[in-house]
Amino acid sequence: MIKTGNPVISIYTEQTPNPETMKFVANKLLYPGKSADFPDVESAKPSPLANELFGFPFIKSVFIASNFVTLTKTPETEWSDVVPAIRQFLKEYLEEGKAVINEEEIKAIKKPESTNTVHADDDDVVKRIKELLENYVRPAVEMDGGAIQFRSYDDGVVNLMLQGSCSGCPSSMITLKAGIEGMMKRMIPEVREVVAEAE
């Protein structure tokens, strides 16, 4: 039987530098221009999709952004055993047009402002840091299934938050120190150090 009205969704997977995470990419925007990190089932209330994904016993965390979902699994689970079931679940869920994120609930529980958006009251150094994160860092990190958000800048130290596949990834500290910190020090002389906190 052919269904009409709902678009056909395709889901493909991309490995990330973190062996415990897998990026599931859809041919549909899930959360355009934004991201939401759900490190555990308790935090997933604002996302019907994340809530259902936590129904898989091997899922440890869910990260939703733009057109992809990054899932972190338990160490004893092999991706090859579970990817087909997750792809099928995501395909059916999105084809049925079910809600991905409840924006009102996200706003109600919003954590302290953690954003790369430049605000009028940001000082000059913070504006340059956010522009660099948005234009150079975000696209590269999203390709790996994660996100890096600006937290704060104080006396030469930039504090960033790692999300998705970046959180807990063995190579994320190398990316942070060798890549992001090196680039920031070159392009923004006021920056002395870049540190990270996981959400």
PASEBA-1860 file (N, C-alpha, C; in nm, 3 decimals):
! residues 199
1> MIKTGNPV> 0.082/-0.117/0.000/0.000/0.000/0.000/0.088/0.125/0.000 ~ 0.057/0.219/-0.085/0.135/0.342/-0.094/0.068/0.450/-0.011 ~ 0.148/0.507/0.079/0.096/0.618/0.160/0.125/0.748/0.088 ~ 0.034/0.840/0.095/0.058/0.969/0.032/0.056/1.078/0.138 ~ 0.113/1.191/0.105/0.109/1.305/0.195/0.234/1.321/0.278 ~ 0.285/1.213/0.336/0.406/1.223/0.417/0.528/1.194/0.332 ~ 0.633/1.275/0.347/0.753/1.252/0.267/0.822/1.123/0.308 ~ 0.893/1.065/0.213/0.973/0.946/0.243/1.101/0.994/0.309
9> ISIYTEQT> 1.128/0.941/0.426/1.246/0.981/0.502/1.356/0.878/0.480 ~ 1.476/0.927/0.457/1.590/0.835/0.454/1.684/0.873/0.567 ~ 1.741/0.773/0.627/1.833/0.791/0.740/1.962/0.719/0.704 ~ 2.073/0.789/0.715/2.201/0.720/0.700/2.288/0.750/0.821 ~ 2.386/0.664/0.844/2.471/0.680/0.962/2.609/0.731/0.922 ~ 2.669/0.804/1.015/2.808/0.846/1.000/2.878/0.817/1.131 ~ 2.995/0.757/1.121/3.074/0.735/1.242/3.127/0.869/1.290 ~ 3.152/0.878/1.419/3.209/0.999/1.476/3.346/0.961/1.534
17> PNPETMKF> 3.427/1.061/1.572/3.556/1.026/1.634/3.539/0.953/1.768 ~ 3.422/0.964/1.828/3.394/0.896/1.954/3.333/0.759/1.923 ~ 3.402/0.649/1.956/3.352/0.516/1.919/3.218/0.479/1.984 ~ 3.183/0.546/2.092/3.057/0.517/2.161/2.939/0.594/2.101 ~ 2.964/0.685/2.006/2.854/0.762/1.947/2.842/0.735/1.797 ~ 2.719/0.749/1.749/2.691/0.734/1.607/2.596/0.846/1.567 ~ 2.622/0.902/1.450/2.539/1.012/1.398/2.440/0.953/1.298 ~ 2.311/0.982/1.321/2.204/0.937/1.233/2.151/1.061/1.160
25> VANKLLYP> 2.174/1.068/1.030/2.142/1.186/0.952/2.014/1.162/0.871 ~ 1.922/1.259/0.877/1.795/1.248/0.805/1.794/1.345/0.688 ~ 1.709/1.316/0.588/1.692/1.406/0.473/1.582/1.507/0.506 ~ 1.573/1.544/0.633/1.471/1.637/0.682/1.531/1.713/0.799 ~ 1.496/1.842/0.810/1.543/1.919/0.924/1.466/1.878/1.049 ~ 1.538/1.848/1.156/1.478/1.806/1.281/1.468/1.922/1.380 ~ 1.574/2.003/1.385/1.579/2.114/1.481/1.664/2.223/1.417 ~ 1.608/2.293/1.318/1.686/2.385/1.234/1.756/2.494/1.314
33> GKSADFPD> 1.887/2.506/1.292/1.965/2.613/1.352/1.986/2.602/1.501 ~ 1.941/2.493/1.563/1.954/2.479/1.708/2.004/2.339/1.741 ~ 2.033/2.319/1.869/2.068/2.185/1.914/2.017/2.166/2.056 ~ 1.994/2.041/2.092/1.949/2.006/2.227/2.019/1.879/2.270 ~ 2.078/1.884/2.388/2.153/1.772/2.442/2.074/1.710/2.557 ~ 2.053/1.579/2.549/1.981/1.507/2.654/2.074/1.400/2.709 ~ 2.151/1.434/2.815/2.252/1.340/2.865/2.194/1.220/2.939 ~ 2.065/1.226/2.973/2.000/1.112/3.041/1.850/1.120/3.018
41> VESAKPSP> 1.781/1.013/3.057/1.637/1.004/3.030/1.560/1.113/3.105 ~ 1.606/1.152/3.224/1.535/1.255/3.301/1.534/1.389/3.227 ~ 1.640/1.419/3.153/1.650/1.548/3.084/1.572/1.549/2.952 ~ 1.521/1.433/2.909/1.462/1.421/2.775/1.316/1.461/2.766 ~ 1.257/1.505/2.876/1.115/1.537/2.878/1.071/1.632/2.765 ~ 1.148/1.737/2.730/1.104/1.829/2.624/1.110/1.770/2.483 ~ 1.163/1.649/2.469/1.175/1.590/2.335/1.106/1.455/2.329 ~ 0.989/1.450/2.263/0.923/1.321/2.247/1.014/1.219/2.175
49> LANELFGF> 1.093/1.266/2.079/1.182/1.176/2.006/1.290/1.120/2.100 ~ 1.355/1.207/2.176/1.459/1.160/2.269/1.400/1.064/2.370 ~ 1.280/1.095/2.421/1.213/1.007/2.517/1.197/0.867/2.462 ~ 1.153/0.858/2.337/1.134/0.725/2.276/1.267/0.656/2.250 ~ 1.369/0.733/2.212/1.501/0.672/2.188/1.558/0.613/2.316 ~ 1.530/0.677/2.430/1.577/0.621/2.557/1.506/0.490/2.591 ~ 1.401/0.458/2.517/1.336/0.329/2.533/1.424/0.212/2.490 ~ 1.524/0.240/2.404/1.623/0.137/2.370/1.716/0.125/2.491
57> PFIKSVFI> 1.731/0.005/2.548/1.805/-0.008/2.674/1.953/0.028/2.665 ~ 2.009/0.030/2.545/2.153/0.056/2.529/2.184/0.204/2.503 ~ 2.083/0.291/2.496/2.106/0.433/2.468/2.139/0.507/2.598 ~ 2.255/0.575/2.600/2.298/0.649/2.719/2.266/0.798/2.708 ~ 2.278/0.855/2.587/2.245/0.997/2.570/2.201/1.023/2.427 ~ 2.126/1.134/2.411/2.070/1.173/2.280/2.103/1.320/2.258 ~ 2.152/1.350/2.138/2.182/1.488/2.100/2.112/1.513/1.966 ~ 2.029/1.618/1.961/1.953/1.648/1.839/1.995/1.785/1.788
65> ASNFVTLT> 2.027/1.793/1.659/2.064/1.920/1.598/2.023/1.917/1.452 ~ 2.001/2.034/1.397/1.981/2.053/1.255/1.910/1.934/1.190 ~ 1.983/1.849/1.116/1.919/1.737/1.048/1.972/1.601/1.096 ~ 2.022/1.597/1.220/2.077/1.469/1.267/2.051/1.447/1.416 ~ 2.064/1.320/1.454/2.058/1.277/1.594/2.187/1.202/1.621 ~ 2.257/1.239/1.727/2.376/1.165/1.768/2.341/1.087/1.893 ~ 2.363/0.956/1.887/2.331/0.869/2.000/2.459/0.814/2.062 ~ 2.460/0.808/2.195/2.570/0.745/2.268/2.517/0.616/2.326
73> KTPETEWS> 2.592/0.508/2.306/2.547/0.375/2.349/2.626/0.328/2.471 ~ 2.580/0.221/2.530/2.655/0.157/2.638/2.775/0.084/2.576 ~ 2.888/0.075/2.650/3.010/0.016/2.592/2.995/-0.129/2.547 ~ 2.909/-0.205/2.616/2.898/-0.348/2.581/2.813/-0.374/2.456 ~ 2.750/-0.271/2.402/2.667/-0.286/2.282/2.750/-0.259/2.158 ~ 2.732/-0.342/2.055/2.800/-0.320/1.928/2.708/-0.243/1.834 ~ 2.760/-0.139/1.770/2.678/-0.061/1.677/2.618/-0.150/1.567 ~ 2.698/-0.244/1.519/2.651/-0.329/1.408/2.525/-0.407/1.445
81> DVVPAIRQ> 2.506/-0.433/1.575/2.387/-0.507/1.620/2.262/-0.421/1.627 ~ 2.277/-0.289/1.645/2.161/-0.205/1.677/2.129/-0.098/1.573 ~ 2.223/-0.066/1.485/2.199/0.041/1.387/2.076/0.016/1.300 ~ 2.055/-0.105/1.245/1.936/-0.125/1.161/1.805/-0.094/1.234 ~ 1.793/-0.134/1.360/1.670/-0.111/1.436/1.650/0.039/1.462 ~ 1.758/0.109/1.494/1.747/0.254/1.520/1.711/0.329/1.392 ~ 1.775/0.293/1.283/1.743/0.359/1.154/1.596/0.339/1.118 ~ 1.546/0.219/1.135/1.406/0.190/1.104/1.313/0.269/1.196
89> FLKEYLEE> 1.348/0.273/1.324/1.267/0.348/1.421/1.262/0.497/1.381 ~ 1.378/0.557/1.353/1.383/0.699/1.317/1.306/0.727/1.189 ~ 1.321/0.640/1.091/1.252/0.656/0.963/1.100/0.658/0.985 ~ 1.049/0.561/1.058/0.904/0.553/1.083/0.856/0.671/1.168 ~ 0.934/0.707/1.269/0.896/0.817/1.359/0.882/0.947/1.280 ~ 0.980/0.975/1.195/0.979/1.101/1.119/0.876/1.098/1.006 ~ 0.855/0.982/0.945/0.754/0.972/0.839/0.613/0.994/0.894 ~ 0.593/0.958/1.019/0.462/0.980/1.081/0.443/1.125/1.123
97> GKAVINEE> 0.549/1.205/1.110/0.539/1.348/1.142/0.528/1.377/1.290 ~ 0.577/1.287/1.375/0.570/1.309/1.519/0.665/1.421/1.562 ~ 0.637/1.480/1.678/0.717/1.592/1.729/0.859/1.547/1.766 ~ 0.955/1.631/1.732/1.095/1.605/1.767/1.129/1.675/1.898 ~ 1.098/1.804/1.905/1.127/1.887/2.023/1.003/1.970/2.056 ~ 0.970/1.979/2.182/0.865/2.069/2.226/0.934/2.198/2.271 ~ 0.932/2.299/2.184/1.006/2.423/2.207/0.964/2.493/2.336 ~ 0.835/2.488/2.370/0.789/2.554/2.493/0.853/2.491/2.617
105> EIKAIKKP> 0.863/2.359/2.616/0.924/2.290/2.731/1.073/2.316/2.738 ~ 1.139/2.326/2.622/1.283/2.358/2.620/1.304/2.495/2.683 ~ 1.223/2.593/2.645/1.238/2.728/2.700/1.213/2.730/2.850 ~ 1.118/2.649/2.896/1.083/2.648/3.038/1.197/2.596/3.126 ~ 1.279/2.505/3.073/1.387/2.448/3.154/1.524/2.495/3.108 ~ 1.528/2.598/3.026/1.654/2.643/2.966/1.760/2.665/3.073 ~ 1.876/2.609/3.047/1.989/2.628/3.137/2.046/2.768/3.116 ~ 2.144/2.807/3.197/2.204/2.938/3.178/2.246/2.956/3.032
113> ESTNTVHA> 2.229/3.076/2.984/2.253/3.108/2.842/2.384/3.048/2.794 ~ 2.376/2.968/2.694/2.491/2.901/2.638/2.471/2.905/2.488 ~ 2.527/3.006/2.427/2.496/3.026/2.287/2.612/3.092/2.215 ~ 2.618/3.069/2.086/2.720/3.135/2.004/2.665/3.259/1.936 ~ 2.540/3.297/1.968/2.479/3.414/1.908/2.538/3.540/1.970 ~ 2.578/3.633/1.886/2.636/3.758/1.934/2.523/3.849/1.983 ~ 2.539/3.904/2.103/2.442/3.996/2.161/2.501/4.137/2.165 ~ 2.415/4.237/2.165/2.458/4.377/2.163/2.545/4.412/2.283
121> DDDDVVKR> 2.518/4.348/2.398/2.595/4.384/2.517/2.722/4.300/2.535 ~ 2.754/4.212/2.439/2.881/4.138/2.444/2.996/4.234/2.421 ~ 3.106/4.214/2.496/3.221/4.300/2.467/3.290/4.251/2.339 ~ 3.386/4.328/2.293/3.449/4.304/2.163/3.513/4.165/2.153 ~ 3.582/4.123/2.259/3.650/3.992/2.258/3.546/3.881/2.249 ~ 3.439/3.891/2.327/3.334/3.788/2.326/3.268/3.781/2.188 ~ 3.244/3.896/2.126/3.185/3.896/1.990/3.276/3.820/1.893 ~ 3.407/3.848/1.900/3.500/3.780/1.808/3.507/3.631/1.837
129> IKELLENY> 3.502/3.592/1.964/3.504/3.449/2.001/3.380/3.380/1.943 ~ 3.263/3.439/1.964/3.138/3.379/1.916/3.135/3.370/1.763 ~ 3.183/3.473/1.695/3.186/3.470/1.549/3.278/3.360/1.499 ~ 3.392/3.343/1.564/3.485/3.238/1.524/3.423/3.100/1.547 ~ 3.357/3.083/1.663/3.290/2.954/1.691/3.182/2.925/1.587 ~ 3.101/3.026/1.556/2.988/3.008/1.465/3.036/2.981/1.322 ~ 3.136/3.053/1.276/3.178/3.046/1.136/3.278/2.936/1.105 ~ 3.364/2.902/1.202/3.470/2.805/1.174/3.455/2.675/1.250
137> VRPAVEMD> 3.417/2.684/1.377/3.416/2.564/1.462/3.287/2.484/1.444 ~ 3.172/2.550/1.451/3.043/2.480/1.448/3.028/2.387/1.327 ~ 3.056/2.436/1.204/3.037/2.344/1.089/3.122/2.217/1.098 ~ 3.247/2.231/1.144/3.335/2.114/1.154/3.289/2.018/1.262 ~ 3.250/2.073/1.376/3.208/1.989/1.488/3.076/1.919/1.457 ~ 2.984/1.988/1.388/2.857/1.924/1.351/2.880/1.806/1.257 ~ 2.982/1.816/1.172/3.011/1.703/1.084/3.044/1.578/1.164 ~ 3.101/1.598/1.284/3.134/1.485/1.370/3.023/1.450/1.467
145> GGAIQFRS> 2.905/1.514/1.451/2.790/1.477/1.534/2.783/1.544/1.669 ~ 2.850/1.657/1.682/2.849/1.726/1.811/2.825/1.874/1.799 ~ 2.844/1.942/1.909/2.831/2.088/1.911/2.920/2.142/2.022 ~ 2.966/2.265/2.001/3.043/2.335/2.103/2.977/2.470/2.122 ~ 2.939/2.500/2.245/2.870/2.625/2.276/2.956/2.712/2.365 ~ 2.949/2.843/2.342/3.018/2.940/2.426/2.950/2.945/2.562 ~ 3.029/2.941/2.670/2.977/2.954/2.806/3.015/3.090/2.864 ~ 3.149/3.117/2.865/3.193/3.243/2.926/3.335/3.277/2.881
153> YDDGVVNL> 3.370/3.403/2.903/3.507/3.449/2.879/3.546/3.533/2.998 ~ 3.660/3.500/3.059/3.705/3.575/3.175/3.857/3.578/3.178 ~ 3.912/3.698/3.168/4.056/3.718/3.184/4.140/3.623/3.097 ~ 4.106/3.616/2.970/4.186/3.537/2.877/4.146/3.391/2.865 ~ 4.053/3.345/2.949/4.012/3.204/2.947/3.871/3.192/2.887 ~ 3.860/3.113/2.780/3.732/3.087/2.715/3.680/2.955/2.768 ~ 3.556/2.955/2.819/3.494/2.834/2.870/3.387/2.790/2.770 ~ 3.401/2.668/2.717/3.308/2.614/2.617/3.238/2.491/2.674
161> MLQGSCSG> 3.122/2.460/2.618/3.049/2.341/2.658/3.046/2.243/2.541 ~ 3.084/2.119/2.568/3.085/2.015/2.466/2.955/1.937/2.472 ~ 2.896/1.912/2.354/2.769/1.838/2.348/2.777/1.730/2.240 ~ 2.682/1.638/2.246/2.674/1.533/2.144/2.796/1.443/2.147 ~ 2.850/1.411/2.029/2.963/1.319/2.024/3.088/1.379/2.086 ~ 3.093/1.513/2.100/3.211/1.577/2.160/3.220/1.547/2.309 ~ 3.106/1.532/2.374/3.104/1.509/2.518/3.154/1.368/2.547 ~ 3.265/1.360/2.618/3.321/1.230/2.654/3.402/1.164/2.544
169> CPSSMITL> 3.426/1.234/2.435/3.504/1.176/2.324/3.652/1.184/2.357 ~ 3.726/1.073/2.338/3.869/1.074/2.368/3.945/1.181/2.288 ~ 3.905/1.205/2.165/3.981/1.302/2.082/3.931/1.445/2.096 ~ 3.825/1.468/2.175/3.771/1.604/2.183/3.867/1.700/2.252 ~ 3.944/1.651/2.347/4.040/1.740/2.415/4.152/1.781/2.319 ~ 4.191/1.690/2.231/4.293/1.724/2.130/4.236/1.829/2.036 ~ 4.113/1.809/1.990/4.046/1.907/1.904/4.037/2.041/1.975 ~ 3.999/2.037/2.102/3.982/2.159/2.179/4.114/2.233/2.195
177> KAGIEGMM> 4.216/2.163/2.240/4.345/2.228/2.270/4.424/2.259/2.142 ~ 4.444/2.158/2.058/4.528/2.179/1.939/4.455/2.258/1.832 ~ 4.326/2.232/1.816/4.252/2.296/1.709/4.192/2.430/1.749 ~ 4.095/2.427/1.838/4.019/2.547/1.871/4.105/2.648/1.948 ~ 4.176/2.601/2.051/4.258/2.693/2.130/4.367/2.756/2.043 ~ 4.431/2.674/1.959/4.536/2.727/1.871/4.483/2.834/1.776 ~ 4.366/2.807/1.715/4.307/2.902/1.622/4.266/3.031/1.695 ~ 4.206/3.017/1.813/4.163/3.136/1.887/4.281/3.222/1.928
185> KRMIPEVR> 4.389/3.157/1.974/4.507/3.234/2.017/4.565/3.312/1.898 ~ 4.563/3.250/1.780/4.616/3.318/1.660/4.526/3.433/1.618 ~ 4.395/3.410/1.619/4.302/3.509/1.564/4.253/3.611/1.667 ~ 4.259/3.576/1.796/4.214/3.665/1.903/4.324/3.667/2.009 ~ 4.417/3.762/1.999/4.535/3.763/2.087/4.501/3.766/2.237 ~ 4.383/3.817/2.273/4.346/3.824/2.415/4.324/3.685/2.477 ~ 4.297/3.585/2.393/4.268/3.451/2.444/4.399/3.381/2.483 ~ 4.404/3.334/2.610/4.522/3.262/2.660/4.497/3.113/2.667
193> EVVAEAE> 4.371/3.075/2.695/4.341/2.932/2.716/4.195/2.907/2.682 ~ 4.168/2.782/2.637/4.031/2.738/2.613/4.008/2.614/2.699 ~ 3.902/2.617/2.780/3.869/2.503/2.865/3.727/2.458/2.832 ~ 3.696/2.334/2.871/3.565/2.279/2.835/3.498/2.220/2.957 ~ 3.366/2.227/2.955/3.285/2.155/3.053/3.185/2.073/2.974 ~ 3.160/1.952/3.021/3.055/1.872/2.959/2.924/1.916/3.022 ~ 2.816/1.905/2.949/2.686/1.951/3.002/2.643/1.858/3.114
END
